[in-house]
Amino acid sequence: MDEKQKIIRVGLIALIAIVLGLSAYYYFFSGRGNNTGAGVPPTQAEKSEGLLPGMKDAAPVAPIRAALDRSDDAVRDLIAELSRNPVLAKWLQSKDLIRRFVAAVDNVAGGASPRIQLDFFVPSGSFKTIVRGGATFLDPASFARYNIVADVFDSVSPTGCARAYEASRELLQQAYRELGYPKGDFHQVLYRAIIEVLRTPVVENAVEVEQGVAAYLIKDPKLEELDAVQKHFLRMGPENLQLIQVKLREIALVLGFTEAQLPVPRPYRRNP
């Protein structure tokens, strides 16, 4: 893969993370210790798709006036203002950003991998395992492949992300309906995608794996039962996952979602 393709791929990953995580306070993880479930069960508020609010306490945001087919430059301009990290500007080189993002969010909301649209979460370098005491584990060295994405995501302004989302909202809705949902509401899909990410467990201990027919399987049955996109987040490593979840939660609060609507991510430790 040449350098330009790598930049496009990582840029798309960052774009999804930024707009997906459309801040209020820096939320630290609590409840450390044993946890009997891999994820956090959805609350009644999470199950409800009504009363999804708009961005609170914010001045009106002018929508992007460009047509969907010619919106890439306007989207790049919006996103370029979200962070002073110089890496971000190098990433926004792809085309049809709104449509790609919407298709990826739709997959994430359903727990599916958006690999078809964006080759999502496939960074440079290879997936690695390590053997200790006769058992095979995910190699923590592999987590570093995702550090650049987490670092750029951590640098963005949550309020700026929310404003960029509001400015793009009409185009996002248009692209979502093009997918075959003529009466669908993309804001509800975004909400479900946020919940999907926040419910991914933060695994504190080493993740043991075993070779399957076509790929490695997670030996802990509770983690192996996670859906495809949550397993991708696990492969980022606990520190990068926490960073994404913290920022995502902050931005969701800026968008007007309440604490009651958002699950509390808790560390997961397999019982001996």
Helices and strands as residue ranges (DSSP letters): H 3-20, H 44-47, G 68-70, H 72-80, H 86-91, H 97-109, H 115-118, E 129-132, E 135-138, G 140-146, H 147-155, H 158-178, H 186-198, E 202-203, E 208-211, E 216-218, H 221-224, H 228-234, H 238-254, G 259-261, E 267-268
